[in-house]
Amino acid sequence: MPESRFTAACVQMRSGRDPAANRDAAVAGVREAASRGAAYVQTPEMTSLVERSRERLFAHVTAEEQDQTLAALRETARQTGTVVQIGSIAVRSGDKIANRAYLIGADGAILASYDKLHLFDVDLPSGERWRESATYSGGACAVLAETPWATLGLTICYDIRFPALYRALAEAGADVLTAPACFTRQTGEAHWHVLQRARAIETGAFVISAAQGGLHEDGRETYGHSLIVDPWGRVLADAGGAEPGIILAEIDLAQVAESRARIPSLQHGRPFTIERVSSQAQAAHQAAQQATE
């Protein structure tokens, strides 16, 4: 039988334009978390490189089998005996790039990978303009992955705004949902905590989300506040700002069953259709009612 408790950790980072420096920071963070008792360690979205210039991004990105961050973290997982989730790295995918997460076993083997489904194309009031679809190829498949303790639902950053994805993962058996991110400071201040807590409450699952934080070399500013949230929506650990660091929390999977028993909404979903009623139809209905009065 799988164990029902384990210690989870998030490595908050401020990845820059040097993949080697980012790799070393991620390795150091995983090692520190493991030394503090973590059995599962998660790094943020874009662990290996945060770069808004398409040309510079393509100059650094390689195929999966050549990626040095992936190789280094596989070896780190093996040496420390921890399960490591790389929030994501950029890897070549045809003429575009995949924003891909990896779950690595304690033996260094790749257990699962996931390509970010939802791409962030938006114009912010601050003047920032993001068009991930111009560079990245979106995924097409949601992913569940088994660990010695729990079934993880893998997601990335902007996915957190699509609750149907998380409900589907929970209904399929996820105990823990993961949403590592590179959230902008502006949207993070407005929505980060409430979205993370909402996904936990809606599904009765733990949500673990390592984040990028601070002012990056490419000029973007990210929100930080890596979070671990329990199935009742309580924040167990918060990195507290934008500085790099480690947070840890004990994950007790018995709380998943307890929360879902108290609010069994996953069992109560029903199929439905949507009926659109036009203003003309409303007026006709009201006229018919008045005629019979």
Buried (B, 14 or more C-beta within 10 A) or exposed (E): EEEBEBBBBBBBBBBBBBBEEBBEBBBBBBBBBBEEEBBBBBBBBBBBBBBBEEEEBBEBBBEBEEBBBBBBBBEBBBBBEBBBBBBBBBBBBEEBBBBBBBBBBBEBEBBBBBBBBBBBEEEEEEEBEBEBEEBBBBBEEBBBBBBEBBBBBBBBBBBBEBBEBBBBBBEEEBBBBBBBBBBBBBBBEEBBBEBBBBBBBBBBBBBBBBBBBBEBBBEBBBBBBBBBBBBBBEBBBBBEEBEBBBBBBEBBBEBBEEBBEEBEEBEEEEEEEEEEEEEEEEEEEEEEEEEEE
